[in-house]
């Protein structure tokens, strides 16, 4: 159970990192936003 939880946490963390990076890139490439 612990292993599954840790794997789930790592997976969610990676998804959050990817999501934040994607949002940051989209905002940076958008000319209208600062």
Z-matrix of the N, CA and C atoms (Angstrom, degrees):
N
C 1 1.473
C 2 1.532 1 109.47
N 3 1.327 2 116.44 1 -44.13
C 4 1.468 3 118.57 2 -178.68
C 5 1.527 4 111.05 3 -60.51
N 6 1.344 5 115.48 4 -42.57
C 7 1.465 6 119.38 5 -179.12
C 8 1.529 7 109.83 6 -61.30
N 9 1.337 8 116.07 7 -43.83
C 10 1.458 9 119.27 8 179.84
C 11 1.517 10 111.39 9 -61.48
N 12 1.337 11 116.01 10 -41.61
C 13 1.459 12 119.74 11 -179.25
C 14 1.524 13 110.64 12 -64.39
N 15 1.339 14 115.92 13 -44.17
C 16 1.465 15 119.31 14 -179.01
C 17 1.534 16 109.89 15 -63.77
N 18 1.347 17 116.23 16 -41.77
C 19 1.464 18 119.34 17 178.96
C 20 1.522 19 109.86 18 -62.44
N 21 1.334 20 116.03 19 -41.51
C 22 1.466 21 119.70 20 179.82
C 23 1.527 22 109.82 21 -62.94
N 24 1.344 23 115.98 22 -41.51
C 25 1.464 24 120.19 23 179.94
C 26 1.518 25 111.01 24 -63.07
N 27 1.339 26 115.74 25 -44.19
C 28 1.473 27 119.45 26 179.37
C 29 1.522 28 109.68 27 -62.33
N 30 1.323 29 116.00 28 -41.13
C 31 1.465 30 119.74 29 -178.42
C 32 1.525 31 110.58 30 -63.61
N 33 1.327 32 116.04 31 -45.79
C 34 1.470 33 119.71 32 -179.98
C 35 1.528 34 109.96 33 -65.24
N 36 1.332 35 117.03 34 -39.12
C 37 1.466 36 120.53 35 179.30
C 38 1.531 37 109.97 36 -61.77
N 39 1.338 38 116.13 37 -44.49
C 40 1.467 39 119.73 38 179.37
C 41 1.526 40 110.11 39 -62.62
N 42 1.332 41 116.03 40 -42.64
C 43 1.464 42 119.21 41 179.38
C 44 1.523 43 110.66 42 -61.76
N 45 1.341 44 116.45 43 -41.03
C 46 1.470 45 120.09 44 178.76
C 47 1.530 46 110.16 45 -63.43
N 48 1.325 47 116.52 46 -44.42
C 49 1.468 48 120.22 47 -179.71
C 50 1.531 49 109.97 48 -61.12
N 51 1.341 50 116.18 49 -45.60
C 52 1.463 51 119.91 50 -179.91
C 53 1.521 52 110.31 51 -63.74
N 54 1.329 53 116.44 52 -43.11
C 55 1.466 54 120.24 53 -179.56
C 56 1.519 55 111.23 54 -62.51
N 57 1.331 56 116.57 55 -44.79
C 58 1.472 57 119.98 56 -179.71
C 59 1.523 58 110.05 57 -64.42
N 60 1.331 59 116.68 58 -42.78
C 61 1.462 60 120.06 59 179.38
C 62 1.521 61 110.70 60 -62.01
N 63 1.331 62 116.66 61 -41.31
C 64 1.464 63 120.60 62 -179.98
C 65 1.517 64 110.43 63 -64.05
N 66 1.349 65 115.98 64 -44.33
C 67 1.467 66 119.94 65 179.68
C 68 1.524 67 110.03 66 -62.38
N 69 1.326 68 115.85 67 -43.94
C 70 1.472 69 119.77 68 -178.55
C 71 1.529 70 110.09 69 -62.07
N 72 1.355 71 115.95 70 -43.54
C 73 1.462 72 119.47 71 -179.18
C 74 1.528 73 110.69 72 -64.20
N 75 1.337 74 116.55 73 -43.99
C 76 1.469 75 119.83 74 -178.66
C 77 1.528 76 110.20 75 -63.48
N 78 1.330 77 116.97 76 -40.05
C 79 1.471 78 120.11 77 179.36
C 80 1.527 79 110.38 78 -68.00
N 81 1.337 80 116.71 79 -38.32
C 82 1.465 81 120.61 80 -178.30
C 83 1.533 82 110.28 81 -68.88
N 84 1.335 83 116.54 82 -37.86
C 85 1.465 84 119.30 83 -177.33
C 86 1.529 85 110.76 84 -78.48
N 87 1.332 86 117.20 85 -21.28
C 88 1.468 87 119.40 86 -179.86
C 89 1.532 88 109.40 87 -72.38
N 90 1.310 89 119.70 88 123.51
C 91 1.472 90 122.36 89 -176.17
C 92 1.526 91 112.95 90 -70.84
N 93 1.310 92 117.52 91 -25.50
C 94 1.472 93 119.96 92 -176.42
C 95 1.518 94 112.45 93 -73.09
N 96 1.349 95 117.93 94 -31.23
C 97 1.472 96 120.30 95 -175.83
C 98 1.526 97 110.80 96 -88.44
N 99 1.337 98 115.46 97 159.39
C 100 1.455 99 120.28 98 -178.66
C 101 1.522 100 110.88 99 -75.14
